[in-house]
Amino acid sequence: MTSQREIAESMGLPVHPPKVEVFDLAARTNTDSKGRVRTVDEYRLEPFGLYMAREIVDHPKLTYVESWLLPELNLRVSDFRWRPGHERVQDFYLDVVSVERGTRRWRTVDLYLDIVVSATGFAEVLDTDEFVTALRAGLLDEETAQRAMCATHTTVDALARHEYDLASWLRTSGIELDRRTPEP
C-alpha cells in the first residue's frame, strides 16, 4: 500500500515528517531534529514549562539559543544570538509544537507552523506551505492540525492585543521568560 507521504513525494511536493526534539534533563542534553545530541548549559523547570540554554555549534548564522517550552500554549519560544552581520529584526521565534512532559525527559513534535515576533510591531506566520503539504500527505491528523491552527491564531491575536510584546502577553498567564544570567 502506498502511503500519503509517498504520494506527496511522487507529486514533487516538499514534505518531511514532523521534527522531533528530545530534552534530557538528567543527561543535560538536547537531541535536535536531525538526531544530533547537544550539551545544554542550563535546564530549569518552571511552573509553566521548561527553560533550556545552549550553544549552537557549527551554524553559519547562530551562536546561542534560549528556549522555553510552553505545553499549555503549544509553543516553543526561542531567543537566538546571531553572529555579527547576520542579525535579524526579530525578538523571538515561536515554533508551534506538541509538548510531552516527563520527569527526566521532555519531547517536542514540531507542527510546521512558526511565528516570528518583533516588538517593533509585527508577528509573521511562517511555513504555512509546509503545514498544508504535511496535512495533505497525512503527516498530521485533522485534530493535531486544528490544534496547531488554534495555537497559531490565538498567539497572533494575543500578540496584536499586547502590541507585539511577547513578555507582556505571557505575563497575563503567569509566564515569565527569565533569561540565563550572565548572558553568554
Rosetta constraint file for C-alpha pairs under 8 A:
AtomPair CA 2 CA 6 HARMONIC 6.30 0.50
AtomPair CA 2 CA 7 HARMONIC 6.91 0.50
AtomPair CA 3 CA 7 HARMONIC 6.37 0.50
AtomPair CA 4 CA 8 HARMONIC 6.21 0.50
AtomPair CA 4 CA 136 HARMONIC 7.60 0.50
AtomPair CA 4 CA 137 HARMONIC 4.58 0.50
AtomPair CA 4 CA 138 HARMONIC 5.43 0.50
AtomPair CA 4 CA 139 HARMONIC 7.76 0.50
AtomPair CA 5 CA 9 HARMONIC 6.14 0.50
AtomPair CA 5 CA 15 HARMONIC 7.33 0.50
AtomPair CA 5 CA 137 HARMONIC 4.84 0.50
AtomPair CA 5 CA 138 HARMONIC 6.63 0.50
AtomPair CA 5 CA 139 HARMONIC 7.05 0.50
AtomPair CA 6 CA 10 HARMONIC 6.04 0.50
AtomPair CA 7 CA 11 HARMONIC 6.33 0.50
AtomPair CA 7 CA 137 HARMONIC 7.23 0.50
AtomPair CA 8 CA 12 HARMONIC 6.54 0.50
AtomPair CA 8 CA 13 HARMONIC 5.35 0.50
AtomPair CA 8 CA 14 HARMONIC 7.70 0.50
AtomPair CA 8 CA 15 HARMONIC 7.15 0.50
AtomPair CA 8 CA 133 HARMONIC 7.78 0.50
AtomPair CA 8 CA 136 HARMONIC 7.75 0.50
AtomPair CA 8 CA 137 HARMONIC 5.58 0.50
AtomPair CA 9 CA 13 HARMONIC 5.35 0.50
AtomPair CA 9 CA 14 HARMONIC 6.70 0.50
AtomPair CA 9 CA 15 HARMONIC 6.75 0.50
AtomPair CA 13 CA 133 HARMONIC 7.00 0.50
AtomPair CA 14 CA 130 HARMONIC 7.47 0.50
AtomPair CA 14 CA 133 HARMONIC 7.37 0.50
AtomPair CA 15 CA 130 HARMONIC 6.88 0.50
AtomPair CA 15 CA 133 HARMONIC 6.44 0.50
AtomPair CA 15 CA 134 HARMONIC 6.18 0.50
AtomPair CA 15 CA 137 HARMONIC 7.72 0.50
AtomPair CA 16 CA 134 HARMONIC 7.35 0.50
AtomPair CA 17 CA 134 HARMONIC 7.53 0.50
AtomPair CA 17 CA 139 HARMONIC 6.21 0.50
AtomPair CA 18 CA 109 HARMONIC 6.18 0.50
AtomPair CA 18 CA 110 HARMONIC 5.47 0.50
AtomPair CA 18 CA 111 HARMONIC 6.36 0.50
AtomPair CA 18 CA 112 HARMONIC 7.04 0.50
AtomPair CA 18 CA 139 HARMONIC 7.22 0.50
AtomPair CA 19 CA 33 HARMONIC 5.22 0.50
AtomPair CA 19 CA 109 HARMONIC 5.74 0.50
AtomPair CA 19 CA 110 HARMONIC 5.15 0.50
AtomPair CA 19 CA 111 HARMONIC 7.95 0.50
AtomPair CA 20 CA 32 HARMONIC 7.29 0.50
AtomPair CA 20 CA 33 HARMONIC 5.13 0.50
AtomPair CA 20 CA 107 HARMONIC 7.05 0.50
AtomPair CA 20 CA 108 HARMONIC 5.60 0.50
AtomPair CA 20 CA 109 HARMONIC 4.62 0.50
AtomPair CA 20 CA 110 HARMONIC 6.34 0.50
AtomPair CA 21 CA 30 HARMONIC 7.16 0.50
AtomPair CA 21 CA 31 HARMONIC 5.56 0.50
AtomPair CA 21 CA 32 HARMONIC 4.96 0.50
AtomPair CA 21 CA 33 HARMONIC 5.14 0.50
AtomPair CA 21 CA 35 HARMONIC 7.92 0.50
AtomPair CA 21 CA 107 HARMONIC 5.66 0.50
AtomPair CA 21 CA 108 HARMONIC 5.30 0.50
AtomPair CA 21 CA 109 HARMONIC 6.75 0.50
AtomPair CA 22 CA 30 HARMONIC 5.67 0.50
AtomPair CA 22 CA 31 HARMONIC 4.98 0.50
AtomPair CA 22 CA 32 HARMONIC 6.82 0.50
AtomPair CA 22 CA 105 HARMONIC 6.88 0.50
AtomPair CA 22 CA 106 HARMONIC 5.88 0.50
AtomPair CA 22 CA 107 HARMONIC 4.55 0.50
AtomPair CA 22 CA 108 HARMONIC 6.65 0.50
AtomPair CA 23 CA 28 HARMONIC 7.77 0.50
AtomPair CA 23 CA 29 HARMONIC 6.21 0.50
AtomPair CA 23 CA 30 HARMONIC 4.63 0.50
AtomPair CA 23 CA 31 HARMONIC 6.51 0.50
AtomPair CA 23 CA 105 HARMONIC 5.50 0.50
AtomPair CA 23 CA 106 HARMONIC 4.97 0.50
AtomPair CA 23 CA 107 HARMONIC 6.04 0.50
AtomPair CA 24 CA 28 HARMONIC 5.69 0.50
AtomPair CA 24 CA 29 HARMONIC 5.24 0.50
AtomPair CA 24 CA 30 HARMONIC 6.11 0.50
AtomPair CA 24 CA 31 HARMONIC 7.95 0.50
AtomPair CA 24 CA 104 HARMONIC 6.13 0.50
AtomPair CA 24 CA 105 HARMONIC 4.48 0.50
AtomPair CA 24 CA 106 HARMONIC 6.55 0.50
AtomPair CA 25 CA 29 HARMONIC 6.80 0.50
AtomPair CA 25 CA 43 HARMONIC 6.60 0.50
AtomPair CA 25 CA 104 HARMONIC 5.27 0.50
AtomPair CA 25 CA 105 HARMONIC 5.77 0.50
AtomPair CA 25 CA 106 HARMONIC 7.88 0.50
AtomPair CA 26 CA 104 HARMONIC 5.72 0.50
AtomPair CA 26 CA 105 HARMONIC 7.55 0.50
AtomPair CA 28 CA 39 HARMONIC 6.18 0.50
AtomPair CA 28 CA 40 HARMONIC 5.22 0.50
AtomPair CA 28 CA 41 HARMONIC 7.47 0.50
AtomPair CA 28 CA 42 HARMONIC 7.50 0.50
AtomPair CA 28 CA 43 HARMONIC 7.26 0.50
AtomPair CA 29 CA 37 HARMONIC 6.31 0.50
AtomPair CA 29 CA 38 HARMONIC 5.38 0.50
AtomPair CA 29 CA 39 HARMONIC 4.64 0.50
AtomPair CA 29 CA 40 HARMONIC 5.10 0.50
AtomPair CA 30 CA 37 HARMONIC 5.69 0.50
AtomPair CA 30 CA 38 HARMONIC 5.08 0.50
AtomPair CA 30 CA 39 HARMONIC 6.46 0.50
AtomPair CA 30 CA 40 HARMONIC 6.43 0.50
AtomPair CA 31 CA 35 HARMONIC 5.59 0.50
AtomPair CA 31 CA 36 HARMONIC 5.36 0.50
AtomPair CA 31 CA 37 HARMONIC 4.26 0.50
AtomPair CA 31 CA 38 HARMONIC 6.05 0.50
AtomPair CA 32 CA 36 HARMONIC 5.40 0.50
AtomPair CA 32 CA 37 HARMONIC 6.45 0.50
AtomPair CA 32 CA 38 HARMONIC 7.36 0.50
AtomPair CA 38 CA 54 HARMONIC 7.85 0.50
AtomPair CA 39 CA 54 HARMONIC 6.79 0.50
AtomPair CA 39 CA 55 HARMONIC 7.83 0.50
AtomPair CA 40 CA 52 HARMONIC 7.02 0.50
AtomPair CA 40 CA 53 HARMONIC 6.10 0.50
AtomPair CA 40 CA 54 HARMONIC 4.73 0.50
AtomPair CA 40 CA 55 HARMONIC 7.47 0.50
AtomPair CA 41 CA 52 HARMONIC 7.63 0.50
AtomPair CA 41 CA 53 HARMONIC 5.57 0.50
AtomPair CA 41 CA 54 HARMONIC 5.11 0.50
AtomPair CA 41 CA 55 HARMONIC 7.71 0.50
AtomPair CA 42 CA 51 HARMONIC 7.72 0.50
AtomPair CA 42 CA 52 HARMONIC 5.61 0.50
AtomPair CA 42 CA 53 HARMONIC 5.20 0.50
AtomPair CA 42 CA 54 HARMONIC 7.03 0.50
AtomPair CA 42 CA 180 HARMONIC 7.88 0.50
AtomPair CA 43 CA 50 HARMONIC 7.08 0.50
AtomPair CA 43 CA 51 HARMONIC 5.48 0.50
AtomPair CA 43 CA 52 HARMONIC 4.63 0.50
AtomPair CA 43 CA 53 HARMONIC 6.75 0.50
AtomPair CA 44 CA 50 HARMONIC 5.88 0.50
AtomPair CA 44 CA 51 HARMONIC 4.97 0.50
AtomPair CA 44 CA 52 HARMONIC 6.64 0.50
AtomPair CA 45 CA 49 HARMONIC 6.23 0.50
AtomPair CA 45 CA 50 HARMONIC 4.76 0.50
AtomPair CA 45 CA 51 HARMONIC 6.35 0.50
AtomPair CA 46 CA 50 HARMONIC 5.69 0.50
AtomPair CA 46 CA 51 HARMONIC 7.23 0.50
AtomPair CA 48 CA 70 HARMONIC 6.27 0.50
AtomPair CA 48 CA 71 HARMONIC 7.57 0.50
AtomPair CA 48 CA 72 HARMONIC 7.68 0.50
AtomPair CA 48 CA 174 HARMONIC 7.76 0.50
AtomPair CA 48 CA 175 HARMONIC 6.32 0.50
AtomPair CA 49 CA 68 HARMONIC 6.90 0.50
AtomPair CA 49 CA 69 HARMONIC 5.41 0.50
AtomPair CA 49 CA 70 HARMONIC 5.02 0.50
AtomPair CA 49 CA 71 HARMONIC 6.38 0.50
AtomPair CA 50 CA 68 HARMONIC 5.54 0.50
AtomPair CA 50 CA 69 HARMONIC 5.08 0.50
AtomPair CA 50 CA 70 HARMONIC 7.08 0.50
AtomPair CA 51 CA 66 HARMONIC 7.37 0.50
AtomPair CA 51 CA 67 HARMONIC 5.73 0.50
AtomPair CA 51 CA 68 HARMONIC 4.47 0.50
AtomPair CA 51 CA 69 HARMONIC 6.48 0.50
AtomPair CA 52 CA 66 HARMONIC 5.69 0.50
AtomPair CA 52 CA 67 HARMONIC 5.20 0.50
AtomPair CA 52 CA 68 HARMONIC 6.41 0.50
AtomPair CA 53 CA 64 HARMONIC 7.62 0.50
AtomPair CA 53 CA 65 HARMONIC 5.82 0.50
AtomPair CA 53 CA 66 HARMONIC 4.39 0.50
AtomPair CA 53 CA 67 HARMONIC 6.45 0.50
AtomPair CA 53 CA 180 HARMONIC 7.15 0.50
AtomPair CA 54 CA 64 HARMONIC 5.94 0.50
AtomPair CA 54 CA 65 HARMONIC 5.71 0.50
AtomPair CA 54 CA 66 HARMONIC 6.70 0.50
AtomPair CA 55 CA 63 HARMONIC 5.93 0.50
AtomPair CA 55 CA 64 HARMONIC 4.33 0.50
AtomPair CA 55 CA 65 HARMONIC 6.34 0.50
AtomPair CA 56 CA 62 HARMONIC 6.39 0.50
AtomPair CA 56 CA 63 HARMONIC 4.87 0.50
AtomPair CA 56 CA 64 HARMONIC 4.95 0.50
AtomPair CA 56 CA 65 HARMONIC 6.73 0.50
AtomPair CA 57 CA 63 HARMONIC 6.84 0.50
AtomPair CA 59 CA 63 HARMONIC 6.97 0.50
AtomPair CA 60 CA 83 HARMONIC 7.66 0.50
AtomPair CA 61 CA 82 HARMONIC 5.77 0.50
AtomPair CA 61 CA 83 HARMONIC 5.25 0.50
AtomPair CA 61 CA 86 HARMONIC 5.75 0.50
AtomPair CA 62 CA 80 HARMONIC 6.78 0.50
AtomPair CA 62 CA 81 HARMONIC 5.84 0.50
AtomPair CA 62 CA 82 HARMONIC 4.52 0.50
AtomPair CA 62 CA 83 HARMONIC 5.57 0.50
AtomPair CA 63 CA 80 HARMONIC 7.51 0.50
AtomPair CA 63 CA 81 HARMONIC 5.54 0.50
AtomPair CA 63 CA 82 HARMONIC 5.88 0.50
AtomPair CA 63 CA 83 HARMONIC 6.29 0.50
AtomPair CA 64 CA 80 HARMONIC 5.79 0.50
AtomPair CA 64 CA 81 HARMONIC 4.99 0.50
AtomPair CA 64 CA 82 HARMONIC 7.49 0.50
AtomPair CA 64 CA 184 HARMONIC 7.85 0.50
AtomPair CA 65 CA 78 HARMONIC 6.53 0.50
AtomPair CA 65 CA 79 HARMONIC 5.71 0.50
AtomPair CA 65 CA 80 HARMONIC 4.58 0.50
AtomPair CA 65 CA 81 HARMONIC 6.28 0.50
AtomPair CA 66 CA 78 HARMONIC 5.60 0.50
AtomPair CA 66 CA 79 HARMONIC 5.24 0.50
AtomPair CA 66 CA 80 HARMONIC 6.59 0.50
AtomPair CA 66 CA 179 HARMONIC 7.43 0.50
AtomPair CA 66 CA 180 HARMONIC 7.85 0.50
AtomPair CA 67 CA 76 HARMONIC 6.58 0.50
AtomPair CA 67 CA 77 HARMONIC 5.40 0.50
AtomPair CA 67 CA 78 HARMONIC 4.28 0.50
AtomPair CA 67 CA 79 HARMONIC 6.40 0.50
AtomPair CA 68 CA 76 HARMONIC 5.65 0.50
AtomPair CA 68 CA 77 HARMONIC 5.16 0.50
AtomPair CA 68 CA 78 HARMONIC 6.56 0.50
AtomPair CA 68 CA 177 HARMONIC 7.42 0.50
AtomPair CA 69 CA 75 HARMONIC 6.22 0.50
AtomPair CA 69 CA 76 HARMONIC 4.59 0.50
AtomPair CA 69 CA 77 HARMONIC 6.56 0.50
AtomPair CA 69 CA 99 HARMONIC 7.33 0.50
AtomPair CA 70 CA 74 HARMONIC 6.09 0.50
AtomPair CA 70 CA 75 HARMONIC 5.21 0.50
AtomPair CA 70 CA 76 HARMONIC 6.02 0.50
AtomPair CA 70 CA 77 HARMONIC 7.69 0.50
AtomPair CA 70 CA 99 HARMONIC 7.63 0.50
AtomPair CA 71 CA 75 HARMONIC 6.50 0.50
AtomPair CA 71 CA 98 HARMONIC 7.05 0.50
AtomPair CA 71 CA 99 HARMONIC 5.23 0.50
AtomPair CA 71 CA 100 HARMONIC 7.61 0.50
AtomPair CA 73 CA 151 HARMONIC 6.54 0.50
AtomPair CA 74 CA 96 HARMONIC 5.75 0.50
AtomPair CA 74 CA 97 HARMONIC 5.12 0.50
AtomPair CA 74 CA 98 HARMONIC 5.53 0.50
AtomPair CA 74 CA 99 HARMONIC 6.69 0.50
AtomPair CA 74 CA 148 HARMONIC 7.59 0.50
AtomPair CA 74 CA 151 HARMONIC 6.31 0.50
AtomPair CA 75 CA 94 HARMONIC 6.35 0.50
AtomPair CA 75 CA 95 HARMONIC 5.69 0.50
AtomPair CA 75 CA 96 HARMONIC 4.79 0.50
AtomPair CA 75 CA 97 HARMONIC 5.38 0.50
AtomPair CA 75 CA 98 HARMONIC 7.54 0.50
AtomPair CA 75 CA 151 HARMONIC 7.79 0.50
AtomPair CA 76 CA 94 HARMONIC 5.56 0.50
AtomPair CA 76 CA 95 HARMONIC 5.07 0.50
AtomPair CA 76 CA 96 HARMONIC 6.52 0.50
AtomPair CA 76 CA 97 HARMONIC 6.55 0.50
AtomPair CA 77 CA 92 HARMONIC 6.57 0.50
AtomPair CA 77 CA 93 HARMONIC 5.93 0.50
AtomPair CA 77 CA 94 HARMONIC 4.60 0.50
AtomPair CA 77 CA 95 HARMONIC 6.60 0.50
AtomPair CA 78 CA 92 HARMONIC 5.63 0.50
AtomPair CA 78 CA 93 HARMONIC 5.14 0.50
AtomPair CA 78 CA 94 HARMONIC 6.21 0.50
AtomPair CA 79 CA 91 HARMONIC 6.72 0.50
AtomPair CA 79 CA 92 HARMONIC 5.05 0.50
AtomPair CA 79 CA 93 HARMONIC 6.48 0.50
AtomPair CA 80 CA 92 HARMONIC 7.48 0.50
AtomPair CA 80 CA 93 HARMONIC 7.97 0.50
AtomPair CA 82 CA 86 HARMONIC 5.94 0.50
AtomPair CA 82 CA 87 HARMONIC 5.35 0.50
AtomPair CA 82 CA 88 HARMONIC 7.93 0.50
AtomPair CA 83 CA 87 HARMONIC 6.88 0.50
AtomPair CA 89 CA 118 HARMONIC 6.64 0.50
AtomPair CA 90 CA 116 HARMONIC 6.39 0.50
AtomPair CA 90 CA 117 HARMONIC 5.61 0.50
AtomPair CA 90 CA 118 HARMONIC 4.56 0.50
AtomPair CA 90 CA 119 HARMONIC 7.76 0.50
AtomPair CA 91 CA 116 HARMONIC 7.75 0.50
AtomPair CA 91 CA 117 HARMONIC 5.78 0.50
AtomPair CA 91 CA 118 HARMONIC 4.89 0.50
AtomPair CA 91 CA 119 HARMONIC 6.73 0.50
AtomPair CA 92 CA 116 HARMONIC 6.13 0.50
AtomPair CA 92 CA 117 HARMONIC 5.28 0.50
AtomPair CA 92 CA 118 HARMONIC 6.85 0.50
AtomPair CA 93 CA 114 HARMONIC 7.23 0.50
AtomPair CA 93 CA 115 HARMONIC 5.99 0.50
AtomPair CA 93 CA 116 HARMONIC 4.77 0.50
AtomPair CA 93 CA 117 HARMONIC 6.33 0.50
AtomPair CA 94 CA 114 HARMONIC 5.51 0.50
AtomPair CA 94 CA 115 HARMONIC 4.94 0.50
AtomPair CA 94 CA 116 HARMONIC 6.24 0.50
AtomPair CA 94 CA 117 HARMONIC 7.69 0.50
AtomPair CA 95 CA 110 HARMONIC 6.88 0.50
AtomPair CA 95 CA 111 HARMONIC 7.74 0.50
AtomPair CA 95 CA 112 HARMONIC 7.61 0.50
AtomPair CA 95 CA 113 HARMONIC 6.42 0.50
AtomPair CA 95 CA 114 HARMONIC 4.56 0.50
AtomPair CA 95 CA 115 HARMONIC 6.54 0.50
AtomPair CA 96 CA 110 HARMONIC 6.30 0.50
AtomPair CA 96 CA 111 HARMONIC 5.62 0.50
AtomPair CA 96 CA 112 HARMONIC 6.87 0.50
AtomPair CA 96 CA 113 HARMONIC 5.54 0.50
AtomPair CA 96 CA 114 HARMONIC 5.80 0.50
AtomPair CA 96 CA 115 HARMONIC 7.90 0.50
AtomPair CA 96 CA 148 HARMONIC 6.32 0.50
AtomPair CA 96 CA 151 HARMONIC 6.99 0.50
AtomPair CA 96 CA 152 HARMONIC 6.91 0.50
AtomPair CA 97 CA 108 HARMONIC 6.12 0.50
AtomPair CA 97 CA 109 HARMONIC 5.45 0.50
AtomPair CA 97 CA 110 HARMONIC 4.49 0.50
AtomPair CA 97 CA 111 HARMONIC 5.14 0.50
AtomPair CA 97 CA 112 HARMONIC 7.91 0.50
AtomPair CA 97 CA 148 HARMONIC 7.40 0.50
AtomPair CA 98 CA 108 HARMONIC 5.52 0.50
AtomPair CA 98 CA 109 HARMONIC 5.13 0.50
AtomPair CA 98 CA 110 HARMONIC 6.55 0.50
AtomPair CA 98 CA 111 HARMONIC 7.05 0.50
AtomPair CA 99 CA 106 HARMONIC 7.24 0.50
AtomPair CA 99 CA 107 HARMONIC 5.86 0.50
AtomPair CA 99 CA 108 HARMONIC 4.61 0.50
AtomPair CA 99 CA 109 HARMONIC 6.66 0.50
AtomPair CA 100 CA 106 HARMONIC 5.64 0.50
AtomPair CA 100 CA 107 HARMONIC 5.08 0.50
AtomPair CA 100 CA 108 HARMONIC 6.25 0.50
AtomPair CA 101 CA 105 HARMONIC 6.90 0.50
AtomPair CA 101 CA 106 HARMONIC 4.72 0.50
AtomPair CA 101 CA 107 HARMONIC 6.69 0.50
AtomPair CA 102 CA 106 HARMONIC 5.25 0.50
AtomPair CA 111 CA 131 HARMONIC 7.29 0.50
AtomPair CA 111 CA 140 HARMONIC 7.93 0.50
AtomPair CA 111 CA 144 HARMONIC 7.99 0.50
AtomPair CA 111 CA 145 HARMONIC 7.54 0.50
AtomPair CA 111 CA 148 HARMONIC 6.29 0.50
AtomPair CA 112 CA 127 HARMONIC 6.35 0.50
AtomPair CA 112 CA 128 HARMONIC 7.41 0.50
AtomPair CA 112 CA 130 HARMONIC 6.24 0.50
AtomPair CA 112 CA 131 HARMONIC 5.16 0.50
AtomPair CA 113 CA 125 HARMONIC 6.97 0.50
AtomPair CA 113 CA 126 HARMONIC 6.01 0.50
AtomPair CA 113 CA 127 HARMONIC 5.44 0.50
AtomPair CA 113 CA 128 HARMONIC 6.07 0.50
AtomPair CA 113 CA 130 HARMONIC 7.85 0.50
AtomPair CA 113 CA 131 HARMONIC 6.29 0.50
AtomPair CA 113 CA 148 HARMONIC 7.30 0.50
AtomPair CA 113 CA 152 HARMONIC 7.40 0.50
AtomPair CA 114 CA 125 HARMONIC 5.69 0.50
AtomPair CA 114 CA 126 HARMONIC 5.03 0.50
AtomPair CA 114 CA 127 HARMONIC 6.46 0.50
AtomPair CA 114 CA 152 HARMONIC 7.96 0.50
AtomPair CA 115 CA 123 HARMONIC 6.35 0.50
AtomPair CA 115 CA 124 HARMONIC 5.39 0.50
AtomPair CA 115 CA 125 HARMONIC 4.46 0.50
AtomPair CA 115 CA 126 HARMONIC 5.89 0.50
AtomPair CA 115 CA 152 HARMONIC 7.71 0.50
AtomPair CA 116 CA 123 HARMONIC 5.47 0.50
AtomPair CA 116 CA 124 HARMONIC 5.17 0.50
AtomPair CA 116 CA 125 HARMONIC 6.59 0.50
AtomPair CA 116 CA 126 HARMONIC 7.52 0.50
AtomPair CA 117 CA 122 HARMONIC 6.01 0.50
AtomPair CA 117 CA 123 HARMONIC 4.45 0.50
AtomPair CA 117 CA 124 HARMONIC 6.67 0.50
AtomPair CA 117 CA 164 HARMONIC 6.79 0.50
AtomPair CA 117 CA 166 HARMONIC 7.62 0.50
AtomPair CA 118 CA 122 HARMONIC 5.45 0.50
AtomPair CA 118 CA 123 HARMONIC 6.40 0.50
AtomPair CA 118 CA 164 HARMONIC 6.43 0.50
AtomPair CA 118 CA 165 HARMONIC 7.63 0.50
AtomPair CA 119 CA 163 HARMONIC 7.25 0.50
AtomPair CA 119 CA 164 HARMONIC 5.09 0.50
AtomPair CA 119 CA 165 HARMONIC 5.32 0.50
AtomPair CA 119 CA 166 HARMONIC 7.73 0.50
AtomPair CA 120 CA 164 HARMONIC 7.48 0.50
AtomPair CA 121 CA 163 HARMONIC 6.44 0.50
AtomPair CA 121 CA 164 HARMONIC 5.56 0.50
AtomPair CA 122 CA 160 HARMONIC 7.84 0.50
AtomPair CA 122 CA 164 HARMONIC 6.07 0.50
AtomPair CA 123 CA 156 HARMONIC 6.56 0.50
AtomPair CA 123 CA 159 HARMONIC 7.38 0.50
AtomPair CA 123 CA 160 HARMONIC 7.88 0.50
AtomPair CA 123 CA 164 HARMONIC 6.83 0.50
AtomPair CA 125 CA 152 HARMONIC 7.85 0.50
AtomPair CA 127 CA 131 HARMONIC 6.35 0.50
AtomPair CA 128 CA 132 HARMONIC 6.15 0.50
AtomPair CA 129 CA 133 HARMONIC 6.15 0.50
AtomPair CA 130 CA 134 HARMONIC 5.97 0.50
AtomPair CA 131 CA 135 HARMONIC 6.17 0.50
AtomPair CA 132 CA 136 HARMONIC 6.14 0.50
AtomPair CA 133 CA 137 HARMONIC 6.01 0.50
AtomPair CA 134 CA 138 HARMONIC 6.20 0.50
AtomPair CA 134 CA 139 HARMONIC 5.05 0.50
AtomPair CA 134 CA 140 HARMONIC 6.11 0.50
AtomPair CA 135 CA 139 HARMONIC 5.79 0.50
AtomPair CA 135 CA 140 HARMONIC 4.98 0.50
AtomPair CA 135 CA 141 HARMONIC 6.85 0.50
AtomPair CA 135 CA 142 HARMONIC 7.63 0.50
AtomPair CA 135 CA 145 HARMONIC 7.12 0.50
AtomPair CA 140 CA 144 HARMONIC 6.20 0.50
AtomPair CA 140 CA 145 HARMONIC 6.02 0.50
AtomPair CA 141 CA 145 HARMONIC 6.14 0.50
AtomPair CA 142 CA 146 HARMONIC 6.02 0.50
AtomPair CA 143 CA 147 HARMONIC 6.23 0.50
AtomPair CA 144 CA 148 HARMONIC 6.21 0.50
AtomPair CA 145 CA 149 HARMONIC 6.21 0.50
AtomPair CA 146 CA 150 HARMONIC 6.07 0.50
AtomPair CA 147 CA 151 HARMONIC 6.12 0.50
AtomPair CA 148 CA 152 HARMONIC 6.17 0.50
AtomPair CA 149 CA 153 HARMONIC 6.12 0.50
AtomPair CA 150 CA 154 HARMONIC 5.89 0.50
AtomPair CA 151 CA 155 HARMONIC 5.98 0.50
AtomPair CA 152 CA 156 HARMONIC 6.18 0.50
AtomPair CA 153 CA 157 HARMONIC 5.99 0.50
AtomPair CA 154 CA 158 HARMONIC 6.07 0.50
AtomPair CA 155 CA 159 HARMONIC 6.05 0.50
AtomPair CA 156 CA 160 HARMONIC 6.18 0.50
AtomPair CA 157 CA 161 HARMONIC 6.29 0.50
AtomPair CA 158 CA 162 HARMONIC 6.27 0.50
AtomPair CA 158 CA 169 HARMONIC 6.54 0.50
AtomPair CA 159 CA 163 HARMONIC 6.13 0.50
AtomPair CA 159 CA 164 HARMONIC 4.52 0.50
AtomPair CA 159 CA 165 HARMONIC 6.39 0.50
AtomPair CA 159 CA 166 HARMONIC 6.24 0.50
AtomPair CA 159 CA 169 HARMONIC 6.51 0.50
AtomPair CA 160 CA 164 HARMONIC 5.39 0.50
AtomPair CA 162 CA 166 HARMONIC 7.49 0.50
AtomPair CA 162 CA 168 HARMONIC 6.54 0.50
AtomPair CA 162 CA 169 HARMONIC 5.82 0.50
AtomPair CA 165 CA 169 HARMONIC 6.48 0.50
AtomPair CA 166 CA 170 HARMONIC 6.16 0.50
AtomPair CA 167 CA 171 HARMONIC 6.09 0.50
AtomPair CA 167 CA 176 HARMONIC 6.94 0.50
AtomPair CA 167 CA 177 HARMONIC 6.86 0.50
AtomPair CA 168 CA 172 HARMONIC 6.92 0.50
AtomPair CA 169 CA 173 HARMONIC 7.51 0.50
AtomPair CA 170 CA 174 HARMONIC 6.61 0.50
AtomPair CA 170 CA 175 HARMONIC 5.10 0.50
AtomPair CA 170 CA 176 HARMONIC 6.80 0.50
AtomPair CA 171 CA 175 HARMONIC 4.93 0.50
AtomPair CA 171 CA 176 HARMONIC 5.88 0.50
AtomPair CA 179 CA 183 HARMONIC 7.63 0.50
